[in-house]
Amino acid sequence: MAVSSMWMRESNVSFSFEALAMLPILRLVNISMPVFTPMTLYLYIYIYAPLLIPVFIIARRQRLTLKELGFTPEKLYPYIPLALVVGYLIGLGEYNTIRVGSLIPDTSPLNLLKISFIMFFFVGLVEELIFRSLLQTRLRASFGMTKGLVVTGALFGMMHSGYGSVYELLLTGFAGIVMGYMFQKTGSLPLIALTHGAVNVFLFGLIPLLGPGLGLF
């Protein structure tokens, strides 16, 4: 895909190839990153921070504006309840599917701050830049709004196939469509990054430690 895009005229097809090339890059960086720290949570920083470089290169080469990337001037706080509710529901569904352990030892304010910062500003932001700002934007231009949304969601689900569960693949594919629809309706990358980050905070932090009811019920 990378080589093909070099030899094609600039078009939605070549731009789509460049965006699609980010998926194997994401997977390769993910599985090949050495472990620098005993705390698995910090590994996400080493995986996702370098991915900002190819994201920046592609966005600049394709001359994507900040608005096209989803950096909208609208205030985020009215969307925060929606992001948290959707994030909790998706996280709960994933937890019931793959039963992962917590990435933090307890729910102390410091540990909650650590996992929230990493999941919102590294995992959520970078993955949504790749899947929504780059990939969905280009596939929508090539195939239309509905097909672009569905294909992006399916690819998002396939990227979670490493868990070895068909149910996880289907669930994350559905989650990708939900978050893609939210991005399509609002054009807000911060909203989707917040939603994605909330999914991971619930899935890898709060639900394993507090239970599905988060200790409330």
Secondary structure, 3 states (H helix, E strand, C coil): CHHHHHHCCCCHHHHHHHHHCHHHHHHHHHHHCCCCCCCHHHHHHHHHCCCHHHHHHHHHHCCCCHHHHCCCCCCCHHHHHHHHHHHHHHHHHHHHHHCCCCCCCCCCHHHHHHHHHHHHHHHHHHHHHHHHHHHHHHHHHHHCHHHHHHHHHHHHHHCCHHHCCHHHHHHHHHHHHHHHHHHHHHCCHHHHHHHHHHHHHHHHHHHHHHCCCCCCC
